[in-house]
Amino acid sequence: MSEWTWEYEGCDPAAERLRESLCTLGNGYFATRGAVPECRAGLVHYPATYAAGVYNRLESTVAGRLVVNRTW
């Protein structure tokens, strides 16, 4: 079996949240964003863990269309 590595080079604060989203690991029930463990949530990083089925749905009508948003 061949080994592979997924890595980003350099630091690009403007793209960090996109990188964290693309590196999210989950199994359909729980997912953890790919943020480095030593970072705190802020303008650049957004570490988080998500669980399926624990969000509420909020329906709104916007410009005549029904929009479904997920809230806590």
Secondary structure, DSSP 4 states (H G I P E B T S, - for coil): ---------S--GGGHHHHHHHT-EE-SSEEE----TT--SSSS----EEETT--EEEEEEETTEEEEEEE-
